[in-house]
């Protein structure tokens, strides 16, 4: 197996920690890609066709063999605000220095967040990809792979517009196209799943607009698919995750650990709920969402709905509502991934999408935070199973964004169970043949045990090993003296067991490590 550390660019592994090749532990290393002149990138060991399920030549074979897995590939996320104005790269010198630093350290590539509101800000038919293409050019010049994440939603706490201006004007005319809670609060960054196929955006449906966005992206980056872009991640909801925005309007999902609230109160969701209730023979069940569910920051037992014993969630009505609510979520993911596959399915890139890692209150029988976000299956079965099945049907990798989460005192207070949740997600993916990839939830600045948790998740058993891992994300904190040395040590600790004695001399590795540190300081300073 090739190490992530090339003979030109390596993080130093102390000689005393290096293992002989014949005695290397049975563990994964980050995979390095080789760029062949005039050709596509080969993903070492497995090959790109394996990731897409068409190693035999059938590009539409979505039956992934989850135990046919190559080395894990390491990506580092670029800042979310790398491009906020179509033609301009923000802090271009800092981005360039960051790319060089992670390349010298041994990363396989970087993740570029692309936002609908930036690439198509003011018109239904005009796109501007210049800034994003400039970043792709920079990555290609460094020999880095590129994982592109296509976001249809911004973040209330970020520096990126939430939605394109022309979408915002449509929402001003018809606020019900936005997700709405039972108090009438609107999520101005999220279009309701119920309008996916309705002509609510100046005569076009959101799905039609998503398809146009995918086609424009594919055309604009055609020359990068054979050399640089190895992965395309499709955003399916807030923060790119397939979920309802069950956190308070105007806040950031990433900082919220409450039970949350159901988001089914726009007129389009309510109309679909009424129709489903009538078809089920229980018309009264379709008048509204649950009246006895907790508020955003309340505990599960503050209302009757999510109580562990005797709660309404266990009643026929509770099962009816939660099944419908979860079904709407899966339906949205299925529609968007179907459109994405139709446009990008023949590209030499791995298609992926992200699910939430809502570990708080996972210890409760009702798993209320997950249910409010749309993850539920009758009879207390695995709520991630329908989602994993849908992902597998589209040949889409499931990205799990919490592979660094460790138990702490606050987690115990909220009934958190990150270990059990990760096992649940992996079991669902293994059962349905969906491949897994990973991300961290936050920068590891204080708890080095989080790096240990990431490492153990990457060095896991073959059938549940992630195909790639993205460490989020670059910025001043990432390159700070408090973080950068920890990240370097993390990379070393994963790959040290993979070196042979004929690898780089220690002196050369020292030089590479010194260069990486210099570029890190430059990236932080810009």
GUZANU-530679 format. One record per residue (C-alpha): residue number from 0; chain; x, y, z. Coordinates in steps of 0.05 Angstrom, whole numbers, plus 5000, padded with zeros to 4 digits. Example, Ala and Ser with C-alpha at 12.3 -4.5 7.8 and 13.67 -1.06 7.14 Angstrom:
<pts>
num, cadena, u, v, w
0, A, 5246, 4910, 5156 $
1, A, 5273, 4979, 5143 $
</pts>
This chain:
<pts>
num, cadena, u, v, w
0, A, 5000, 5000, 5000 $
1, A, 5026, 5069, 4982 $
2, A, 5034, 5119, 5038 $
3, A, 5003, 5188, 5033 $
4, A, 5073, 5216, 5041 $
5, A, 5106, 5220, 4973 $
6, A, 5180, 5218, 4962 $
7, A, 5178, 5292, 4950 $
8, A, 5129, 5315, 5004 $
9, A, 5128, 5282, 5072 $
10, A, 5115, 5295, 5145 $
11, A, 5173, 5268, 5186 $
12, A, 5162, 5201, 5220 $
13, A, 5214, 5190, 5275 $
14, A, 5259, 5131, 5261 $
15, A, 5243, 5099, 5327 $
16, A, 5169, 5096, 5309 $
17, A, 5178, 5068, 5239 $
18, A, 5159, 4995, 5230 $
19, A, 5190, 4946, 5183 $
20, A, 5146, 4933, 5123 $
21, A, 5137, 4860, 5142 $
22, A, 5114, 4878, 5212 $
23, A, 5067, 4936, 5195 $
24, A, 5001, 4934, 5232 $
25, A, 4938, 4914, 5196 $
26, A, 4913, 4985, 5187 $
27, A, 4894, 5036, 5135 $
28, A, 4938, 5092, 5109 $
29, A, 4917, 5154, 5071 $
30, A, 4920, 5140, 4997 $
31, A, 4960, 5181, 4948 $
32, A, 4935, 5192, 4878 $
33, A, 4981, 5191, 4817 $
34, A, 4967, 5241, 4761 $
35, A, 4981, 5210, 4694 $
36, A, 4997, 5259, 4638 $
37, A, 4937, 5267, 4593 $
38, A, 4894, 5220, 4634 $
39, A, 4850, 5215, 4695 $
40, A, 4869, 5205, 4767 $
41, A, 4874, 5134, 4792 $
42, A, 4851, 5123, 4864 $
43, A, 4903, 5076, 4891 $
44, A, 4884, 5005, 4906 $
45, A, 4809, 5009, 4894 $
46, A, 4808, 5052, 4831 $
47, A, 4756, 5106, 4816 $
48, A, 4711, 5056, 4781 $
49, A, 4706, 5016, 4846 $
50, A, 4680, 5077, 4882 $
51, A, 4627, 5088, 4830 $
52, A, 4610, 5014, 4824 $
53, A, 4628, 5007, 4750 $
54, A, 4694, 4970, 4752 $
55, A, 4665, 4920, 4702 $
56, A, 4648, 4976, 4654 $
57, A, 4575, 4987, 4674 $
58, A, 4573, 5060, 4696 $
59, A, 4504, 5053, 4726 $
60, A, 4519, 4994, 4771 $
61, A, 4500, 5021, 4839 $
62, A, 4509, 4956, 4878 $
63, A, 4571, 4975, 4917 $
64, A, 4614, 4922, 4949 $
65, A, 4629, 4954, 5016 $
66, A, 4686, 4906, 5031 $
67, A, 4724, 4924, 4967 $
68, A, 4757, 4984, 4997 $
69, A, 4823, 5018, 4983 $
70, A, 4863, 5064, 5027 $
71, A, 4828, 5124, 5059 $
72, A, 4841, 5189, 5023 $
73, A, 4853, 5252, 5064 $
74, A, 4823, 5319, 5045 $
75, A, 4827, 5386, 5082 $
76, A, 4769, 5434, 5075 $
77, A, 4781, 5504, 5048 $
78, A, 4749, 5563, 5083 $
79, A, 4674, 5569, 5071 $
80, A, 4684, 5640, 5047 $
81, A, 4740, 5624, 4998 $
82, A, 4695, 5653, 4944 $
83, A, 4638, 5700, 4962 $
84, A, 4637, 5743, 4899 $
85, A, 4635, 5704, 4833 $
86, A, 4702, 5723, 4801 $
87, A, 4744, 5735, 4864 $
88, A, 4783, 5689, 4909 $
89, A, 4786, 5718, 4979 $
90, A, 4856, 5719, 5010 $
91, A, 4884, 5685, 4948 $
92, A, 4955, 5687, 4975 $
93, A, 4933, 5654, 5040 $
94, A, 4894, 5600, 5002 $
95, A, 4955, 5586, 4959 $
96, A, 5000, 5581, 5020 $
97, A, 4950, 5535, 5053 $
98, A, 4947, 5490, 4993 $
99, A, 5023, 5484, 4993 $
100, A, 5024, 5470, 5067 $
101, A, 4975, 5412, 5066 $
102, A, 5008, 5385, 5003 $
103, A, 5076, 5383, 5037 $
104, A, 5044, 5351, 5098 $
105, A, 5017, 5295, 5054 $
106, A, 4943, 5309, 5043 $
107, A, 4912, 5278, 4981 $
108, A, 4869, 5338, 4966 $
109, A, 4824, 5395, 4989 $
110, A, 4750, 5405, 4994 $
111, A, 4721, 5466, 4959 $
112, A, 4653, 5491, 4984 $
113, A, 4613, 5519, 4926 $
114, A, 4550, 5558, 4941 $
115, A, 4489, 5567, 4897 $
116, A, 4482, 5639, 4922 $
117, A, 4553, 5656, 4898 $
118, A, 4554, 5620, 4831 $
119, A, 4484, 5641, 4810 $
120, A, 4469, 5703, 4851 $
121, A, 4421, 5746, 4811 $
122, A, 4389, 5707, 4753 $
123, A, 4357, 5641, 4738 $
124, A, 4400, 5632, 4676 $
125, A, 4468, 5666, 4690 $
126, A, 4525, 5633, 4727 $
127, A, 4594, 5658, 4747 $
128, A, 4646, 5604, 4763 $
129, A, 4709, 5645, 4754 $
130, A, 4729, 5648, 4827 $
131, A, 4717, 5574, 4839 $
132, A, 4754, 5556, 4775 $
133, A, 4813, 5598, 4799 $
134, A, 4816, 5556, 4863 $
135, A, 4811, 5492, 4822 $
136, A, 4870, 5517, 4780 $
137, A, 4910, 5529, 4844 $
138, A, 4895, 5459, 4869 $
139, A, 4914, 5428, 4802 $
140, A, 4980, 5466, 4801 $
141, A, 4997, 5436, 4869 $
142, A, 4979, 5366, 4846 $
143, A, 4921, 5362, 4895 $
144, A, 4855, 5326, 4885 $
145, A, 4792, 5367, 4893 $
146, A, 4728, 5347, 4928 $
147, A, 4675, 5398, 4909 $
148, A, 4614, 5407, 4954 $
149, A, 4554, 5439, 4921 $
150, A, 4514, 5477, 4973 $
151, A, 4443, 5500, 4960 $
152, A, 4438, 5532, 5028 $
153, A, 4482, 5584, 5062 $
154, A, 4493, 5591, 5137 $
155, A, 4463, 5645, 5181 $
156, A, 4530, 5651, 5217 $
157, A, 4574, 5651, 5155 $
158, A, 4598, 5703, 5106 $
159, A, 4562, 5672, 5047 $
160, A, 4493, 5695, 5024 $
161, A, 4439, 5647, 5047 $
162, A, 4403, 5640, 4980 $
163, A, 4409, 5672, 4911 $
164, A, 4376, 5741, 4907 $
165, A, 4325, 5716, 4857 $
166, A, 4305, 5660, 4904 $
167, A, 4299, 5708, 4962 $
168, A, 4252, 5753, 4922 $
169, A, 4208, 5692, 4907 $
170, A, 4207, 5677, 4982 $
171, A, 4187, 5749, 4996 $
172, A, 4127, 5740, 4951 $
173, A, 4110, 5671, 4980 $
174, A, 4142, 5660, 5048 $
175, A, 4112, 5590, 5052 $
176, A, 4165, 5564, 5005 $
177, A, 4211, 5568, 5066 $
178, A, 4211, 5518, 5123 $
179, A, 4167, 5542, 5180 $
180, A, 4160, 5521, 5253 $
181, A, 4095, 5518, 5293 $
182, A, 4105, 5589, 5319 $
183, A, 4109, 5616, 5247 $
184, A, 4185, 5625, 5248 $
185, A, 4215, 5620, 5178 $
186, A, 4282, 5591, 5160 $
187, A, 4306, 5641, 5108 $
188, A, 4363, 5595, 5087 $
189, A, 4321, 5533, 5071 $
190, A, 4269, 5518, 5018 $
191, A, 4215, 5471, 5040 $
192, A, 4221, 5401, 5013 $
193, A, 4147, 5404, 4995 $
194, A, 4161, 5453, 4938 $
195, A, 4215, 5412, 4904 $
196, A, 4171, 5400, 4843 $
197, A, 4128, 5463, 4845 $
198, A, 4140, 5523, 4799 $
199, A, 4152, 5571, 4857 $
200, A, 4217, 5603, 4832 $
201, A, 4197, 5650, 4777 $
202, A, 4160, 5595, 4739 $
203, A, 4211, 5541, 4753 $
204, A, 4213, 5487, 4806 $
205, A, 4273, 5481, 4854 $
206, A, 4290, 5414, 4822 $
207, A, 4294, 5446, 4754 $
208, A, 4339, 5500, 4783 $
209, A, 4383, 5448, 4817 $
210, A, 4390, 5410, 4751 $
211, A, 4410, 5474, 4715 $
212, A, 4461, 5487, 4769 $
213, A, 4490, 5417, 4763 $
214, A, 4494, 5423, 4687 $
215, A, 4528, 5490, 4689 $
216, A, 4578, 5464, 4740 $
217, A, 4593, 5402, 4698 $
218, A, 4604, 5445, 4636 $
219, A, 4647, 5497, 4671 $
220, A, 4692, 5445, 4704 $
221, A, 4694, 5394, 4648 $
222, A, 4770, 5400, 4641 $
223, A, 4781, 5387, 4715 $
224, A, 4744, 5320, 4718 $
225, A, 4800, 5284, 4682 $
226, A, 4855, 5313, 4725 $
227, A, 4834, 5344, 4791 $
228, A, 4761, 5334, 4813 $
229, A, 4754, 5265, 4843 $
230, A, 4693, 5276, 4887 $
231, A, 4628, 5315, 4882 $
232, A, 4586, 5323, 4945 $
233, A, 4514, 5344, 4935 $
234, A, 4483, 5388, 4989 $
235, A, 4415, 5363, 5010 $
236, A, 4397, 5411, 5066 $
237, A, 4424, 5457, 5120 $
238, A, 4500, 5455, 5125 $
239, A, 4498, 5409, 5065 $
240, A, 4465, 5354, 5107 $
241, A, 4402, 5314, 5091 $
242, A, 4359, 5338, 5149 $
243, A, 4304, 5386, 5168 $
244, A, 4327, 5453, 5199 $
245, A, 4301, 5433, 5267 $
246, A, 4343, 5486, 5302 $
247, A, 4317, 5557, 5316 $
248, A, 4310, 5602, 5255 $
249, A, 4368, 5649, 5247 $
250, A, 4416, 5604, 5285 $
251, A, 4469, 5555, 5262 $
252, A, 4455, 5481, 5262 $
253, A, 4527, 5465, 5280 $
254, A, 4522, 5498, 5348 $
255, A, 4453, 5470, 5368 $
256, A, 4445, 5410, 5413 $
257, A, 4371, 5417, 5433 $
258, A, 4313, 5370, 5417 $
259, A, 4290, 5418, 5363 $
260, A, 4222, 5427, 5332 $
261, A, 4185, 5397, 5273 $
262, A, 4187, 5438, 5209 $
263, A, 4121, 5421, 5176 $
264, A, 4081, 5485, 5183 $
265, A, 4089, 5519, 5115 $
266, A, 4025, 5513, 5074 $
267, A, 4056, 5464, 5025 $
268, A, 4080, 5415, 5078 $
269, A, 4012, 5420, 5113 $
270, A, 3976, 5406, 5048 $
271, A, 4016, 5343, 5037 $
272, A, 4005, 5322, 5109 $
273, A, 3930, 5331, 5101 $
274, A, 3929, 5291, 5037 $
275, A, 3969, 5234, 5069 $
276, A, 3923, 5233, 5129 $
277, A, 3861, 5230, 5086 $
278, A, 3890, 5174, 5044 $
279, A, 3906, 5137, 5109 $
280, A, 3835, 5143, 5134 $
281, A, 3852, 5191, 5191 $
282, A, 3835, 5260, 5165 $
283, A, 3840, 5293, 5233 $
284, A, 3913, 5271, 5239 $
285, A, 3930, 5317, 5181 $
286, A, 3907, 5383, 5212 $
287, A, 3974, 5399, 5243 $
288, A, 4039, 5372, 5271 $
289, A, 4043, 5344, 5342 $
290, A, 4014, 5393, 5393 $
291, A, 4052, 5363, 5453 $
292, A, 4123, 5363, 5425 $
293, A, 4177, 5403, 5463 $
294, A, 4203, 5471, 5442 $
295, A, 4273, 5479, 5412 $
296, A, 4314, 5480, 5476 $
297, A, 4269, 5439, 5521 $
298, A, 4284, 5369, 5545 $
299, A, 4248, 5309, 5514 $
300, A, 4204, 5300, 5575 $
301, A, 4180, 5372, 5578 $
302, A, 4122, 5352, 5533 $
303, A, 4085, 5287, 5526 $
304, A, 4105, 5270, 5455 $
305, A, 4177, 5246, 5466 $
306, A, 4171, 5217, 5535 $
307, A, 4207, 5151, 5538 $
308, A, 4149, 5114, 5569 $
309, A, 4079, 5127, 5545 $
310, A, 4098, 5184, 5499 $
311, A, 4055, 5201, 5439 $
312, A, 4111, 5179, 5392 $
313, A, 4092, 5107, 5411 $
314, A, 4019, 5116, 5392 $
315, A, 3989, 5101, 5324 $
316, A, 3985, 5176, 5311 $
317, A, 4058, 5185, 5331 $
318, A, 4081, 5130, 5284 $
319, A, 4037, 5159, 5228 $
320, A, 4066, 5229, 5235 $
321, A, 4139, 5210, 5244 $
322, A, 4137, 5160, 5187 $
323, A, 4107, 5213, 5141 $
324, A, 4156, 5266, 5164 $
325, A, 4216, 5220, 5153 $
326, A, 4188, 5197, 5086 $
327, A, 4186, 5269, 5062 $
328, A, 4260, 5276, 5079 $
329, A, 4280, 5212, 5042 $
330, A, 4237, 5233, 4983 $
331, A, 4273, 5300, 4979 $
332, A, 4341, 5266, 4980 $
333, A, 4319, 5216, 4928 $
334, A, 4295, 5270, 4881 $
335, A, 4357, 5313, 4886 $
336, A, 4406, 5255, 4881 $
337, A, 4367, 5229, 4821 $
338, A, 4376, 5295, 4786 $
339, A, 4450, 5298, 4806 $
340, A, 4462, 5228, 4780 $
341, A, 4428, 5244, 4715 $
342, A, 4477, 5301, 4703 $
343, A, 4541, 5277, 4738 $
344, A, 4533, 5202, 4736 $
345, A, 4580, 5193, 4676 $
346, A, 4635, 5237, 4706 $
347, A, 4698, 5203, 4735 $
348, A, 4681, 5227, 4805 $
349, A, 4653, 5196, 4868 $
350, A, 4583, 5223, 4885 $
351, A, 4570, 5234, 4959 $
352, A, 4523, 5270, 5006 $
353, A, 4523, 5283, 5080 $
354, A, 4478, 5260, 5137 $
355, A, 4475, 5295, 5205 $
356, A, 4511, 5266, 5266 $
357, A, 4460, 5283, 5319 $
358, A, 4487, 5245, 5378 $
359, A, 4453, 5286, 5432 $
360, A, 4391, 5253, 5463 $
361, A, 4410, 5190, 5425 $
362, A, 4407, 5152, 5491 $
363, A, 4332, 5167, 5497 $
364, A, 4286, 5113, 5470 $
365, A, 4249, 5164, 5426 $
366, A, 4314, 5194, 5399 $
367, A, 4279, 5261, 5395 $
368, A, 4333, 5304, 5362 $
369, A, 4340, 5254, 5305 $
370, A, 4264, 5248, 5297 $
371, A, 4256, 5324, 5294 $
372, A, 4310, 5326, 5240 $
373, A, 4273, 5272, 5200 $
374, A, 4306, 5205, 5220 $
375, A, 4255, 5154, 5242 $
376, A, 4233, 5083, 5228 $
377, A, 4174, 5046, 5259 $
378, A, 4182, 4997, 5317 $
379, A, 4245, 5032, 5342 $
380, A, 4285, 5006, 5284 $
381, A, 4345, 5041, 5253 $
382, A, 4323, 5110, 5230 $
383, A, 4383, 5116, 5184 $
384, A, 4365, 5052, 5146 $
385, A, 4316, 5084, 5096 $
386, A, 4367, 5139, 5082 $
387, A, 4425, 5090, 5072 $
388, A, 4381, 5048, 5025 $
389, A, 4365, 5110, 4984 $
390, A, 4438, 5131, 4981 $
391, A, 4459, 5061, 4959 $
392, A, 4407, 5061, 4904 $
393, A, 4441, 5123, 4875 $
394, A, 4512, 5097, 4885 $
395, A, 4522, 5155, 4933 $
396, A, 4573, 5153, 4990 $
397, A, 4546, 5171, 5059 $
398, A, 4589, 5225, 5093 $
399, A, 4586, 5222, 5169 $
400, A, 4608, 5289, 5198 $
401, A, 4623, 5270, 5271 $
402, A, 4682, 5222, 5270 $
403, A, 4719, 5264, 5322 $
404, A, 4663, 5267, 5374 $
405, A, 4681, 5241, 5443 $
406, A, 4638, 5236, 5505 $
407, A, 4645, 5293, 5554 $
408, A, 4607, 5319, 5614 $
409, A, 4560, 5362, 5572 $
410, A, 4544, 5303, 5527 $
411, A, 4524, 5260, 5587 $
412, A, 4476, 5315, 5609 $
413, A, 4440, 5313, 5541 $
414, A, 4437, 5237, 5537 $
415, A, 4490, 5236, 5482 $
416, A, 4515, 5171, 5454 $
417, A, 4563, 5184, 5395 $
418, A, 4591, 5114, 5395 $
419, A, 4523, 5081, 5390 $
420, A, 4501, 5129, 5336 $
421, A, 4562, 5116, 5294 $
422, A, 4551, 5041, 5300 $
423, A, 4478, 5052, 5280 $
424, A, 4497, 5091, 5217 $
425, A, 4551, 5040, 5198 $
426, A, 4502, 4982, 5207 $
427, A, 4451, 5016, 5162 $
428, A, 4503, 5029, 5109 $
429, A, 4532, 4959, 5112 $
430, A, 4463, 4928, 5107 $
431, A, 4446, 4967, 5044 $
432, A, 4515, 4969, 5012 $
433, A, 4527, 5044, 5019 $
434, A, 4598, 5067, 5024 $
435, A, 4619, 5112, 5083 $
436, A, 4664, 5173, 5085 $
437, A, 4678, 5218, 5144 $
438, A, 4688, 5289, 5169 $
439, A, 4704, 5320, 5236 $
440, A, 4652, 5363, 5271 $
441, A, 4700, 5417, 5293 $
442, A, 4774, 5436, 5297 $
443, A, 4811, 5396, 5350 $
444, A, 4841, 5452, 5392 $
445, A, 4836, 5427, 5463 $
446, A, 4821, 5352, 5464 $
447, A, 4875, 5310, 5431 $
448, A, 4830, 5251, 5446 $
449, A, 4788, 5275, 5387 $
450, A, 4846, 5260, 5340 $
451, A, 4851, 5191, 5372 $
452, A, 4777, 5182, 5358 $
453, A, 4786, 5201, 5285 $
454, A, 4845, 5155, 5278 $
455, A, 4807, 5096, 5308 $
456, A, 4749, 5108, 5260 $
457, A, 4796, 5110, 5201 $
458, A, 4834, 5047, 5222 $
459, A, 4770, 5008, 5231 $
460, A, 4749, 4940, 5204 $
461, A, 4750, 4933, 5129 $
462, A, 4675, 4932, 5117 $
463, A, 4662, 4998, 5153 $
464, A, 4725, 5036, 5134 $
465, A, 4713, 5106, 5105 $
466, A, 4732, 5115, 5032 $
467, A, 4757, 5185, 5047 $
468, A, 4761, 5233, 5106 $
469, A, 4757, 5309, 5103 $
470, A, 4786, 5350, 5160 $
471, A, 4746, 5415, 5168 $
472, A, 4770, 5467, 5157 $
473, A, 4826, 5515, 5138 $
474, A, 4830, 5584, 5169 $
475, A, 4870, 5623, 5221 $
476, A, 4855, 5572, 5276 $
477, A, 4874, 5514, 5232 $
478, A, 4944, 5542, 5220 $
479, A, 4952, 5569, 5290 $
480, A, 5008, 5545, 5337 $
481, A, 4954, 5514, 5381 $
482, A, 4927, 5470, 5325 $
483, A, 4976, 5460, 5267 $
484, A, 5027, 5418, 5306 $
485, A, 4970, 5373, 5332 $
486, A, 4945, 5363, 5261 $
487, A, 5015, 5347, 5236 $
488, A, 5024, 5295, 5291 $
489, A, 4956, 5265, 5275 $
490, A, 4976, 5254, 5202 $
491, A, 5043, 5224, 5223 $
492, A, 5009, 5178, 5273 $
493, A, 4965, 5149, 5219 $
494, A, 5018, 5139, 5166 $
495, A, 5081, 5121, 5206 $
496, A, 5067, 5047, 5204 $
497, A, 5065, 5048, 5128 $
498, A, 5136, 5070, 5113 $
499, A, 5190, 5024, 5087 $
500, A, 5264, 5034, 5102 $
501, A, 5276, 5058, 5031 $
502, A, 5230, 5118, 5041 $
503, A, 5257, 5188, 5048 $
504, A, 5316, 5201, 5092 $
505, A, 5300, 5235, 5157 $
506, A, 5335, 5298, 5135 $
507, A, 5291, 5304, 5073 $
508, A, 5229, 5294, 5115 $
509, A, 5253, 5348, 5163 $
510, A, 5260, 5395, 5104 $
511, A, 5189, 5379, 5079 $
512, A, 5161, 5388, 5149 $
513, A, 5197, 5455, 5156 $
514, A, 5169, 5478, 5089 $
515, A, 5099, 5458, 5110 $
516, A, 5106, 5498, 5175 $
517, A, 5131, 5559, 5136 $
518, A, 5071, 5556, 5089 $
519, A, 5025, 5547, 5148 $
520, A, 5051, 5610, 5180 $
521, A, 5042, 5647, 5114 $
522, A, 4971, 5622, 5107 $
523, A, 4954, 5644, 5177 $
524, A, 4984, 5713, 5167 $
525, A, 4946, 5730, 5103 $
</pts>
